[in-house]
Amino acid sequence: MESCDVLIVGGGPAGSTCAWQLRRHGLDVVVLDKADFPRDKVCAGWITPEVVDELQLDTVDYARDNVLQPITAFRTGMIDGKGVETRYPRIVSFGIRRRELDNYLLLRSGARLRLGEPLESLRRDGANWVVNDAISAPLVIGAGGHFCPVARYMGAKLGSGEPAVAAKEIEFEMDELQRLKCQVRGDTPELYFCRDLMGYGWCFRKGSHLNIGLGREDNHRLTEHLKYFCDFLKQRGRIPQDIPDHFHGHAYLLHGHAARKQVDDGVLLIGDAAGLAYPQSGEGIRPAVESGLIAAATILEANRDYSIARLQPYAERLIERFGDGPPPGTAEPGFLRSLLAGRLLDNKWFTRHVVLDRWFLHADQQALYAAGD
Ligand SMILES: Cc1cc2nc3c(=O)[nH]c(=O)nc-3n(C[C@H](O)[C@H](O)[C@H](O)COP(=O)(O)OP(=O)(O)OC[C@H]3O[C@@H](n4cnc5c(N)ncnc54)[C@H](O)[C@@H]3O)c2cc1C
């Protein structure tokens, strides 16, 4: 039987960040993922500079083989509306491709990797966990995303009874003609909100790739909303007429919209498994990275005592960082429900200072650094 100090289930940004921090402090870490990497992940692929800082990403090294599209402006509005362009004098975000970023971070983490191997069984054997009857560890971290099997083990009702965001997207490489026809610029992603303010669609150009998608708080008629959005983009000449139609769907939780138990004896959840995405924008990579860092700090302080009492500070730090959120079931239904009227999206001041700076860029929240950095 293989053994390690910490077994992480899931090699997305949450799992790889936590693994990287623990390895830097000398722990023996195994990351188990059901996918072979590089793998695709349904995601618009937008990260803020704070994420780049928190990951200590060497952008020159990264950009050598991977897409890193600087973003200095946004075009926003209502679907069917006019659209407002907001420009910044600096880089406010980056476009990345998840199959590239996740692979880069996982390889960089220095953990032992067991890829193409789903978690099939999890049982206690004395003070240790035994995973798939093959790996033994005193601490298991659930980083398997929204449908994380460790979250299920801890009592989460995956796929039912939790108000999840539903989203669909496509990312494809444009041919030469499509590149010429595409009006969306790499440095200016476009975001358009649904009339009922229950979600929004986006269109991001990253190098020669185009990412188009739409996410909503309710999953009723998602395909219809998506088609309406794509037709709108085509009518306005923003995207080529002949985009592929094989959109991929995924669901995930917004912070405060459902309560998942995040800590137990010898186990904790990070990233989407813990349901941490920002409620106003649906951005989840930053909370995934930050929860990975916070978990690593708590684990190192626990000094190999992984009782619930020693791990509980993790849950408290999550509240400190992301807030408590309203009790489940009473959350404002909302990406943008706090917007009183769609008309505000035509207002340049409101778009810059509230929608973009506060809700999408979290300009008021400093990067989180790992202890000792
Ligand atoms: C359409 C869409 C667009 C989005 N756009 C953005 C965006 O632009 N910016 C942003 O910040 N956030 C975005 N998000 C949210 C973001 O994708 C997630 O919050 C983020 O990926 C969470 O990272 P994670 O590491 O927790 O989980 P994930 O990235 O989901 O990684 C989980 C890993 O666990 C593995 N796994 C799952 N089950 C098992 C199992 N049984 N056994 C072993 N391994 C398993 C998976 O293979 C996967 O590699 C978007 C989400 C969606 C759906």
Ligand as a Chemical Component Dictionary entry (heavy atoms), coordinates in Angstrom:
data_LIG
# 
_chem_comp.id                   LIG 
_chem_comp.type                 NON-POLYMER 
_chem_comp.pdbx_formal_charge   0 
_chem_comp.three_letter_code    LIG 
# 
loop_
_chem_comp_atom.comp_id 
_chem_comp_atom.atom_id 
_chem_comp_atom.alt_atom_id 
_chem_comp_atom.type_symbol 
_chem_comp_atom.charge 
_chem_comp_atom.model_Cartn_x 
_chem_comp_atom.model_Cartn_y 
_chem_comp_atom.model_Cartn_z 
_chem_comp_atom.pdbx_ordinal 
LIG C1  C1  C 0 -19.012 27.804 -17.582 1  
LIG C2  C2  C 0 -18.132 28.236 -16.436 2  
LIG C3  C3  C 0 -17.317 29.351 -16.582 3  
LIG C4  C4  C 0 -16.475 29.753 -15.529 4  
LIG N1  N1  N 0 -15.654 30.815 -15.725 5  
LIG C5  C5  C 0 -14.802 31.192 -14.746 6  
LIG C6  C6  C 0 -13.845 32.221 -14.966 7  
LIG O1  O1  O 0 -13.717 32.786 -16.057 8  
LIG N2  N2  N 0 -13.041 32.593 -13.924 9  
LIG C7  C7  C 0 -13.120 31.968 -12.707 10 
LIG O2  O2  O 0 -12.385 32.355 -11.797 11 
LIG N3  N3  N 0 -13.992 30.966 -12.492 12 
LIG C8  C8  C 0 -14.813 30.527 -13.476 13 
LIG N4  N4  N 0 -15.649 29.466 -13.273 14 
LIG C9  C9  C 0 -15.585 28.741 -12.009 15 
LIG C10 C10 C 0 -14.327 27.862 -11.969 16 
LIG O3  O3  O 0 -14.257 27.080 -13.141 17 
LIG C11 C11 C 0 -14.328 26.944 -10.745 18 
LIG O4  O4  O 0 -14.727 27.676 -9.609  19 
LIG C12 C12 C 0 -12.928 26.347 -10.508 20 
LIG O5  O5  O 0 -12.596 25.475 -11.569 21 
LIG C13 C13 C 0 -12.870 25.594 -9.191  22 
LIG O6  O6  O 0 -11.629 24.937 -9.075  23 
LIG P1  P1  P 0 -11.492 23.574 -8.251  24 
LIG O7  O7  O 0 -10.047 23.236 -8.243  25 
LIG O8  O8  O 0 -12.212 23.700 -6.968  26 
LIG O9  O9  O 0 -12.313 22.476 -9.080  27 
LIG P2  P2  P 0 -12.123 21.960 -10.574 28 
LIG O10 O10 O 0 -11.388 22.935 -11.400 29 
LIG O11 O11 O 0 -13.495 21.538 -11.010 30 
LIG O12 O12 O 0 -11.209 20.668 -10.435 31 
LIG C14 C14 C 0 -11.702 19.497 -9.855  32 
LIG C15 C15 C 0 -10.856 18.314 -10.284 33 
LIG O13 O13 O 0 -11.332 17.151 -9.575  34 
LIG C16 C16 C 0 -11.337 16.043 -10.429 35 
LIG N5  N5  N 0 -12.324 15.071 -9.961  36 
LIG C17 C17 C 0 -13.684 15.218 -9.962  37 
LIG N6  N6  N 0 -14.267 14.095 -9.495  38 
LIG C18 C18 C 0 -13.262 13.245 -9.184  39 
LIG C19 C19 C 0 -13.239 11.915 -8.667  40 
LIG N7  N7  N 0 -14.370 11.223 -8.428  41 
LIG N8  N8  N 0 -12.041 11.325 -8.455  42 
LIG C20 C20 C 0 -10.886 11.999 -8.724  43 
LIG N9  N9  N 0 -10.864 13.255 -9.249  44 
LIG C21 C21 C 0 -12.023 13.861 -9.460  45 
LIG C22 C22 C 0 -11.682 16.635 -11.799 46 
LIG O14 O14 O 0 -11.225 15.795 -12.856 47 
LIG C23 C23 C 0 -10.956 17.988 -11.768 48 
LIG O15 O15 O 0 -9.674  17.921 -12.359 49 
LIG C24 C24 C 0 -16.489 29.045 -14.315 50 
LIG C25 C25 C 0 -17.296 27.919 -14.171 51 
LIG C26 C26 C 0 -18.106 27.509 -15.223 52 
LIG C27 C27 C 0 -18.962 26.272 -15.065 53 
# 
loop_
_chem_comp_bond.comp_id 
_chem_comp_bond.atom_id_1 
_chem_comp_bond.atom_id_2 
_chem_comp_bond.value_order 
_chem_comp_bond.pdbx_ordinal 
LIG C1  C2  SING 1  
LIG C2  C3  SING 2  
LIG C2  C26 DOUB 3  
LIG C3  C4  DOUB 4  
LIG C4  N1  SING 5  
LIG C4  C24 SING 6  
LIG N1  C5  DOUB 7  
LIG C5  C6  SING 8  
LIG C5  C8  SING 9  
LIG C6  O1  DOUB 10 
LIG C6  N2  SING 11 
LIG N2  C7  SING 12 
LIG C7  O2  DOUB 13 
LIG C7  N3  SING 14 
LIG N3  C8  DOUB 15 
LIG C8  N4  SING 16 
LIG N4  C9  SING 17 
LIG N4  C24 SING 18 
LIG C9  C10 SING 19 
LIG C10 O3  SING 20 
LIG C10 C11 SING 21 
LIG C11 O4  SING 22 
LIG C11 C12 SING 23 
LIG C12 O5  SING 24 
LIG C12 C13 SING 25 
LIG C13 O6  SING 26 
LIG O6  P1  SING 27 
LIG P1  O7  DOUB 28 
LIG P1  O8  SING 29 
LIG P1  O9  SING 30 
LIG O9  P2  SING 31 
LIG P2  O10 DOUB 32 
LIG P2  O11 SING 33 
LIG P2  O12 SING 34 
LIG O12 C14 SING 35 
LIG C14 C15 SING 36 
LIG C15 O13 SING 37 
LIG C15 C23 SING 38 
LIG O13 C16 SING 39 
LIG C16 N5  SING 40 
LIG C16 C22 SING 41 
LIG N5  C17 SING 42 
LIG N5  C21 SING 43 
LIG C17 N6  DOUB 44 
LIG N6  C18 SING 45 
LIG C18 C19 SING 46 
LIG C18 C21 DOUB 47 
LIG C19 N7  SING 48 
LIG C19 N8  DOUB 49 
LIG N8  C20 SING 50 
LIG C20 N9  DOUB 51 
LIG N9  C21 SING 52 
LIG C22 O14 SING 53 
LIG C22 C23 SING 54 
LIG C23 O15 SING 55 
LIG C24 C25 DOUB 56 
LIG C25 C26 SING 57 
LIG C26 C27 SING 58 
# 
